[in-house]
Amino acid sequence: MKFDHPAFAPYRALIDALELARSLPALEALNAQAAARGIMQAHGLPLRFCAPGGRLSARDYETHILHTGQVPTRADTWHDVLNALVWLRFPRFKGALNAAHGDAIAIETDAKRGRRRDALTMLDESGVWVISRDPALSELLAGRAWHTLLWQARDRVEEEMHFVVVGHALLEKALAPYPAMTGKCLVLAADSPDLDAADARAAQELGAIDSPRLLPPLPVQGIPGWDPANADAAYYANQDVFRPPRQVSPPPPATRPPPPTPAPCPDRRTDGYPPP
């Protein structure tokens, strides 16, 4: 398995330690890393990876981790192993995500997932931290000004923005990348790309995320240098990938009610006959 995509850069030491380029790791290897790093989940329980006892709903999965510290993990799938990789590298963020899921579940009145849990799930599966020290670039991202941001300002992007994939489903896609793979962004204003500081900052920022609309999309292959093909401006002209903002239709013009029917003139009959 190849891990040469830039999305795997923050995980390089773990990839080497677990020898992921050779094969999927055993649960014991994942747990050895968790123990060596002293990783705890949000309730202070030691984090461990365990074989799932059966199929769990999303609600049961999150509450199981929160109450036991055990992450159900299918060690024969890259999806679950990459989830473990993110837990090992960014435990504060993942722990805060799990706790936020638990809080949201506790106040939901039925099994339907609310907007806050939708947003949390998007970050868990496809999240990308955008560590930026230039608010103007962050505004371009929020406005989906793809050509301006990723082509015209690409030198500034390379200097002022740092992108960290924390969604394990997006990491799985990066094993065989394609142009349309898209993340959901959590923008973190910071002067330096300190990843440990970003881990703590991202955990704090989750409190304000109550809707998927607060997470701008980003076709990650458009990040300068993440795909050799994006060295050509034409790369960003593909609107199937770099979709423009949705145009909100203006409300229809207000319709005025018809004027009231005037009262009959006292010297004129309304039945077509002349007045008496």
N, C-alpha and C positions, 0 to 999 in steps of 0.2 A: 504494500500500500504506500502511496506517495503522499507526503505531507508538505510539499513544496509551495503550496498556495500561501500568499501573504496572510490569509486569515488565521493560519496556524502559528504565526510567529510568536504570539504571547505564550504559547503552550510548548515551545520547543524543548525545554528542559524536561518536562513531564513526558513528552513523546519519546524522548531518548531513554529516560529512566524506565519507562514501561515497555520499551522496545516495540512500540506500536507499528513501526515500519515492517516488522517481521510478522506479527500476528496479533489477534485480539488477546487482551490480557485476562488472566484469571481474576476472580473476585478477590482472592487473597492478595494479589499484587496491588489492586486498587486500595484495599483496606490497609495494607502496609504503608502506602503513601499517605492516606488520611491520618493514620496513627502517628507517623513520623512528623507530620505537619501540625499535629494537635488540633485538628479541625473539629469545631463544634457547630451544631445547628442553632437556630434562633432561641431555643429553650435551654441551651447550655448542655445538651446531650452530645456525647461523642458521635461523630458522623461515621456511619458504616454503610457499605453496599451489600445488599443481600439478594438472593434469588427470590423472585416473586412467587408467592404462594398460589397465585391464580390471577385471573384478569381483574384489574381494579378500575373503577371509574376514576375520572379526573379528580373528583372530590375525595374519594377514598385514598387515592395516591398521595395527595398533598397532606391530608390529615394524618396518614400513617407516618410520613416523614416527621411531621411536627410533633407527634406524640411519642415516637420511638427513637428518632434519630437515624432510622434505617431507610435507605433509598432503594426501593425495588429496582433491580438492575438485571437485564438479560445480557449476560456476558458474551453471548454469541451474536450480538447485533452492534453495529457501529453506532446506531442511534443512541442506545443506552450508554455505551462506553464513552461516547463523546459528551454526553450529559455528565457522566462522572468526571471527565476531564475538566469541564467548566467548574464543577463543584470544588475540585482540588485546587484549581488556579485562582478562582474568585469566590471564596466561601462566604464572605460577608454579603455579597450581592445575591448569591443563590439562597442563602439563609433568609435574607430579607424578602426575597420573592416568595419563598415557601410560607413565611409568616404572614405576608400580605394576602396570599391565597387563603390561608386559614381564617384571617379576620373577615375577608369578604364572604367566604362560605358561611360563617357564623351568622351573618345578618341577612343572607338570602332567604326568601320565604318559600322558594320552591327549587326544583332541580335545575331550572334554567340558569345558565351562566350569565351574569350581569356584565355591564360595560367595563367595570373595573377589572373583573377577572378576565375578560376578553383581552384587555390591554396587557395584563400581567402574563397571560399565556403567550401573546405575541412576542413579548420580550424574552420569555423563557425559550421559545422555539426559534425565533428569528431575530433576536435582539442584536443591535450594534451600538456600542458606545461611540459617540462622536465627541472627542475631547477637543475643544476649540477655544482658542484665545482671541478670536476675531468675531465679534457679534455679527458683523456684516455678512460673513460667510455663512454663519448659522441661519441668517435670514434668507439667503439664497437657497439653502437646503430646504427650509420650511416652505418656500414658495415654488419648489421644483424647477428652479431656473437652471436646468441641467447644463446647458451649453455654456452659460455664463460662469457657473461655478466650476465645472469639471474640465472645461477647455480653456476659456478665456482667463480664468483665475487659477489655473492648475498649479502654477509655481507657488502662489500664496497658499493653496490648499496643502501642498506638500510640506510647507513650512509651518503653517498655523493650525492644521487639523490632524488629528490622529484617530484612526478607526480601529476598533476592537470588536471582533465578532464574539458575542457571548451566548448566542442562540445555538443550541446543539443541533437542531435540524438544519440550520444554515451551514454549520460546520460540516455536516454530513454531505450537503450539496457541494461544498468546496472540494470534496474528494474527487469529484468529476464535474468541474465548474462549467457553467453555460451563461450566456449574456444576460438572461432574464432573471437570474437569481437575485432576490430582493430581500433586504432586511428592513426592520422597523427600528428607528433611531431614538435613542435616549441621548440628548445633547447635554454635555457636561462642560460648563465654562471653567477653564483652568489654564494657567500659564505654562504648565509643563505636562508632558505625557507620562506622569508617574502612575504606573498601573496599580500599585498597592493603594495609593491615595484615591485613584479612580474607583477602586473596589468599594471603599468606604463611602465615597461621595455618591456613587450610583445607588447604594443601599438607602441612603438618606433621601435621594430624589424620588424614590418609589412612592412616597407618601402623597405626592402631588399628581400622580398618574391615575386618573379616574376614567379615561376614555381612550380608545385606540386613536382618536383624532389627534391626540397630543404626541403621537409617535410618527414623525414624517417617514415616508418610504425612501429607500435608497437602493438602486440597482448597483450592488457592490462591485461588479466587474467594471463599472465606470470610474471607480476610484483610480486616480493617476498611478500607473505602475502595476495595478492588480490584474490587468489583462494586456499583453503586448499589443493587441489590436487597437486599444484605445489611444495610441499615439497618433491616430488620424482623426481629424475633426469629424469626418463622416460617421464615425462610430456613434456619436451622440445624436445623429439625425433619425435614428430608428425609434419612432414613436410607439412601437409595440413594446419597447423596453423602457425608454425614457419618456414616460407618459406626461403630457402637460397637465397642469391643474384642471380639475373639473370646472367647467363653466356653469356657474349657478344662474339659472334662468331668472330674469327679473320678474317680479310679481306683475300680474296683469294690471293694466290701468284701472283705477277706480271708476266704477260706473255710477254716473249720477242718476238718482231716481227721476222719473219723468215729472215735469212740473205739475202741480195740482190742477185739476180741472176748475176753471173759474166758475164762480157762482153765477147763475142766470141773471141777466140784467132785469130789473124789475119791470121795465116797459117792453119786454120782449118775451114771448112765449117760446117754450122749447119743443113744442109738438109740431112745429112747421106751420102753424096757423097764425095769422096776424093777431096782434093783441085786440081784445075787445074794445 
